[in-house]
């Protein structure tokens, strides 16, 4: 049997790959961060004998490249580009069903986005809640989160649904239930509840709260399960 820690390492790669595959706001923000970071780390300070040439000449192509990259990303963004990857199959209430396939390997998942979050003034990428099925790895009902920011390592993170709270294990921008054995109970509780609240802390120390609607969750989950069963 594959250790849970190893499976989750693979899952982190899959979620990261799905975000990169997408052409929505998350991918755009990532592209914009990349273009901004390049000129922020010059190889050396400008030579004092040529201040104007060294300061203005490199800045123009860097700014132009950043603007061109951002413009290209915006132009490539389709009208409905809010998923982290895969193809939209259908939707139920506040939940959607996606499927991605590489060769014979399928990934099927039910997905939702926060209906509300706080604080509103924190800059972050889009957040998502997934429940995934990966038959090739014998993974089912895996509850996972994309925070949209880098979480504090070993920082506080938990999800509350109904009258029950579950500790989360955060890794970079992703998180899972800390105890995988609780996934079945969490899924059952989600099916009977109306909302889910996720509390976490960013690497910069900001405390964030996301609130998800569970309207349509049960039907979306069942549809995702059937997509990966065929």
BELTA-V914586 format. One record per helix or strand. SS is the DSSP state (helix for helix, strand for strand). FROM is the first residue (numbers start at 1). TO is the last residue. If there is no record, write none. Layout:
ss;from;to
SS;FROM;TO
SS;FROM;TO
//
This chain:
ss;from;to
helix;4;21
helix;25;39
helix;48;76
strand;87;92
strand;95;102
strand;105;112
strand;116;118
strand;128;134
helix;135;137
strand;139;146
strand;151;151
strand;158;161
strand;164;171
strand;174;177
helix;180;192
strand;195;202
strand;207;213
helix;217;227
//
